[in-house]
Amino acid sequence: MAYKVEELWILAGVTAAGKTELSLEWAERNDAEIISCDSVSFYRGLDIGSAKPGLKDQKRVVHHGLDLADVSEVFDVGQFHAYANEVIEDMVSRGKKVLVVGGSGFFLQGFLQPVVDALEVSDEVRNHVNTTYEKYGLDTTLAQLGKLNPKGLGNLDTRNPLRVIRALERCLQSERSLIDLQKDFEKLPIPYAQFTKRMVWLDRKNDEIMDRINLRTQSMIDGGMIEEAEQAIRAGILRHPSLSQSVGYREIIKFIKEGGPRKELVSSIVQSTRQLVSKQRKWFRKHFPTGSCLQVSTEKPLSVDQIPWVAGT
């Protein structure tokens, strides 16, 4: 794959930091197109809860990575980066700069480090693992994985159903442990190695983030997110173990099933979003270069010319 440009721009950040407007302004000034790296925005029909760029924003700047799959389907990190590779090749062939925007750490990681290998899981194995999860739940699926990994599960997020499912599939298919698979994985080449990555991630002070989360959550509920979730349930989101547990939709699905006051629903989503911000901060501090954090403020609007892009590997 022969690229005509040598830079990949990555504007990331925590939820509610203000990525959308800043990315639009930068893309307009720099003749760039945007690749959305938000794991919920990949899905059709989840517009409100994902804060997906609207039609007006998409008219300002061409966006890629939106509405790629139905909510009943799993669109995983491997599929996303196969798609991203094709999109980037097309963008740079037309002389466009590439701006990756989002806050989904695992999907962003695929621009910086290997996240998938060439191991192909058969339909037989995949159906077996999916049936196990659907019939017996996460704990039983995790127990099966544990039996195949007597030396431990490494840094696997054991409360993330999709990660556990994928790990069990890989162990069954390869007949190897996660630790052995990881050793081979670490030998894989760096993705997008032909690019110099220019990176920055956005954050705000805690009180400002909380104010923005409160306002955004209430706006989403008032704007029809409950009805959006009801439609997603009819479309099959409950068959998607990870998506149905995403922040906001998880709480609304529970609200739809069990009922309760909307005030408590809003509080629940705000609390989960606050926890998500904490996890995102930890991820960015670990994976983004030192000095790449940019703390923005409503009181002091930031010009796109002031973005302190930091080179990353």
C-alpha positions in Angstrom: 0.0 0.0 0.0 1.7 3.2 -1.2 0.7 6.3 0.8 1.4 9.9 -0.4 1.4 11.5 3.0 3.4 10.7 6.1 1.3 12.0 9.0 -1.7 10.6 10.8 -3.4 13.1 13.1 -5.2 11.7 16.2 -7.4 13.9 18.2 -8.8 11.9 21.1 -10.1 12.7 24.6 -12.5 11.9 27.4 -16.3 11.9 27.0 -17.8 15.5 26.9 -14.4 17.2 26.5 -15.4 18.9 23.3 -13.7 16.8 20.6 -16.4 17.3 17.9 -16.2 21.0 17.4 -12.5 21.2 17.7 -12.1 18.4 15.2 -14.5 20.0 12.7 -12.6 23.3 12.8 -9.2 21.6 12.4 -10.4 19.5 9.5 -11.9 22.4 7.7 -8.7 24.5 8.0 -6.4 21.6 7.0 -8.4 20.0 4.2 -8.8 16.8 6.2 -11.5 14.1 6.5 -12.4 12.5 9.8 -12.4 8.9 10.8 -14.6 8.4 13.8 -13.2 6.1 16.4 -16.2 5.8 18.7 -17.2 2.1 19.2 -20.9 3.0 19.6 -21.1 5.4 16.6 -20.2 2.4 14.3 -23.8 1.2 14.7 -26.8 2.4 12.9 -29.6 3.9 15.0 -27.5 4.8 18.0 -27.3 8.5 17.2 -28.3 10.3 20.4 -26.6 8.1 22.9 -23.3 8.1 21.0 -23.4 11.9 20.4 -22.8 11.0 16.8 -22.0 13.9 14.5 -25.2 15.1 12.9 -26.0 15.7 9.3 -25.0 19.4 9.6 -21.5 18.4 10.9 -21.1 15.7 8.3 -21.8 18.3 5.6 -19.1 20.5 7.0 -16.5 17.7 6.9 -16.6 14.3 5.4 -16.9 11.6 8.1 -15.9 8.0 8.0 -16.6 5.2 10.5 -20.3 6.0 11.2 -23.3 3.6 10.7 -21.2 0.6 9.7 -23.2 -2.2 11.2 -26.6 -3.1 12.7 -26.9 -3.2 16.5 -27.5 -7.0 16.3 -24.0 -7.5 14.7 -20.6 -7.3 16.2 -18.3 -4.9 14.5 -15.0 -5.7 16.1 -11.6 -4.0 16.2 -10.2 -6.2 13.4 -13.1 -5.2 11.1 -12.7 -1.6 12.0 -9.0 -1.4 11.1 -9.5 -3.4 7.9 -12.1 -0.7 7.1 -9.8 2.1 8.3 -6.9 0.9 6.1 -9.1 1.1 3.0 -10.5 4.5 4.0 -7.0 6.0 4.7 -5.7 4.7 1.4 -8.5 6.4 -0.4 -8.2 9.6 1.5 -4.5 10.1 1.0 -4.8 9.1 -2.7 -7.0 12.2 -3.0 -4.5 14.4 -1.1 -6.6 14.6 2.1 -5.2 14.7 5.6 -6.4 12.0 7.9 -7.8 13.0 11.3 -8.8 10.2 13.7 -11.3 11.4 16.3 -12.7 9.5 19.3 -12.4 8.2 22.8 -12.6 4.4 22.4 -9.3 3.3 23.7 -9.1 -0.2 22.3 -10.0 0.9 18.8 -7.6 3.9 19.0 -4.9 1.5 20.2 -5.0 -0.2 16.7 -3.5 2.9 15.2 -0.5 2.7 17.6 0.0 -1.0 18.4 -1.0 -4.4 17.0 -4.5 -5.4 18.2 -5.3 -8.3 15.9 -3.4 -11.1 14.3 -4.0 -13.6 11.4 -5.7 -16.2 13.6 -9.1 -17.0 12.0 -11.9 -18.4 14.2 -14.1 -21.0 12.6 -17.9 -20.6 12.6 -18.1 -23.9 14.6 -16.0 -22.5 17.4 -17.6 -19.1 17.3 -21.1 -20.6 17.5 -20.1 -22.9 20.4 -18.7 -19.9 22.4 -21.7 -17.7 21.6 -24.1 -20.5 22.7 -22.2 -21.0 25.9 -22.4 -17.3 26.7 -26.1 -16.9 25.8 -27.1 -20.0 27.8 -24.9 -19.7 30.9 -23.6 -16.1 31.0 -20.3 -14.4 31.6 -19.2 -16.3 34.7 -19.5 -19.8 33.0 -17.8 -18.5 29.9 -15.0 -17.1 32.0 -14.7 -20.4 33.9 -14.2 -22.3 30.7 -11.5 -19.8 29.7 -9.8 -20.2 33.0 -9.5 -24.0 32.5 -7.6 -23.4 29.3 -5.3 -20.9 31.0 -4.0 -22.4 34.2 -1.2 -19.8 34.3 -3.6 -16.9 34.3 -5.4 -14.6 32.0 -2.8 -11.8 31.9 -4.4 -8.3 31.6 -7.7 -9.5 30.1 -10.7 -7.3 31.1 -12.7 -10.2 32.7 -15.8 -8.1 33.1 -16.0 -7.2 29.4 -18.2 -10.0 27.8 -16.9 -9.4 24.3 -13.2 -9.6 25.3 -13.9 -12.8 27.3 -15.8 -14.3 24.4 -13.1 -13.5 21.9 -10.4 -14.8 24.2 -12.1 -18.1 24.6 -12.6 -18.4 20.8 -8.9 -17.8 20.2 -7.8 -20.3 22.8 -10.2 -23.0 21.5 -9.2 -22.4 17.9 -5.5 -22.3 18.4 -5.4 -24.8 21.3 -2.9 -22.5 23.0 -3.0 -20.3 26.1 -3.5 -16.5 26.1 0.0 -16.1 27.4 1.5 -18.0 24.5 -0.7 -16.2 22.0 0.4 -12.9 23.6 4.1 -13.8 23.1 3.5 -14.2 19.4 1.4 -11.2 19.3 4.1 -9.0 20.6 6.3 -9.8 17.6 3.8 -8.3 15.2 4.8 -5.1 13.3 3.6 -1.7 14.3 0.4 -0.7 12.4 0.4 2.4 10.1 4.2 2.4 10.5 4.6 4.5 7.3 3.0 7.4 9.2 4.3 9.8 11.8 1.5 10.0 14.3 0.6 13.5 15.6 -1.4 13.1 18.8 -3.3 15.0 21.4 -6.0 14.1 23.9 -8.5 16.5 25.4 -9.5 16.8 29.1 -11.2 19.4 31.3 -11.2 20.1 35.0 -13.5 17.7 37.0 -16.1 20.3 37.8 -16.4 21.4 34.2 -16.6 17.8 32.9 -19.3 17.0 35.5 -21.4 20.0 34.4 -21.0 19.1 30.8 -21.9 15.4 31.5 -25.0 16.5 33.5 -26.2 18.8 30.7 -25.5 16.3 28.0 -27.2 13.4 29.7 -30.4 15.4 30.4 -30.3 16.7 26.8 -30.0 13.1 25.5 -33.0 11.9 27.5 -35.1 14.9 26.5 -34.0 14.3 22.9 -35.4 10.8 22.7 -32.6 8.4 23.9 -35.1 6.2 25.7 -37.1 5.8 22.5 -33.9 5.2 20.6 -33.0 2.4 23.0 -36.5 0.9 22.6 -35.9 0.8 18.8 -32.5 -0.7 19.4 -34.0 -3.5 21.5 -36.4 -4.3 18.7 -33.5 -4.3 16.3 -31.6 -6.8 18.4 -29.2 -5.0 20.6 -29.7 -7.5 23.4 -27.9 -10.1 21.2 -24.8 -7.9 21.3 -23.2 -8.5 24.7 -20.8 -5.5 24.6 -23.0 -2.9 22.9 -26.0 -3.5 25.2 -23.7 -2.8 28.1 -22.3 0.5 26.8 -22.7 3.5 29.0 -26.2 5.0 28.7 -27.8 2.2 26.8 -27.1 -0.2 29.6 -28.9 2.0 32.1 -31.8 2.7 29.8 -32.3 -0.9 28.9 -32.6 -1.6 32.6 -35.0 1.3 33.0 -37.2 0.0 30.2 -37.3 -3.5 31.8 -37.7 -2.5 35.4 -39.2 1.0 35.3 -38.5 3.8 37.9 -38.2 7.6 38.0 -36.4 9.3 35.1 -34.4 11.4 37.7 -32.8 8.2 38.9 -32.1 7.1 35.3 -30.3 10.4 34.6 -28.3 10.0 37.8 -27.3 6.5 36.9 -26.1 7.5 33.5 -24.2 10.4 34.9 -22.4 8.2 37.4 -21.5 5.6 34.8 -20.2 8.3 32.5 -18.1 9.8 35.3 -16.6 6.3 35.8 -15.9 6.0 32.1 -14.1 9.3 32.1 -11.8 8.0 34.9 -11.0 4.9 32.8 -10.4 7.0 29.7 -7.9 9.2 31.5 -6.0 6.2 32.7 -5.9 4.7 29.2 -4.7 8.0 27.6 -2.0 8.5 30.2 -0.7 5.0 29.5 -0.9 4.9 25.7 -0.4 8.5 24.6 2.9 10.4 24.6 3.9 12.4 27.6 2.8 16.0 27.2 0.0 15.2 24.8 -2.8 16.0 27.2 -4.5 19.3 26.4 -6.8 20.7 29.1 -9.5 22.8 27.5 -11.9 25.2 29.1 -15.2 26.9 28.2 -13.9 30.1 29.7 -10.9 30.2 27.5 -11.8 29.0 24.0 -9.0 27.2 22.2 -7.9 28.1 18.7 -7.1 25.1 16.5 -3.7 26.8 15.8 -2.9 26.3 19.5 -3.2 22.5 19.5 0.1 21.1 20.8 0.4 18.0 18.6 2.9 15.5 20.0 4.7 13.0 17.8 4.0 9.4 18.8 5.3 6.0 17.5 
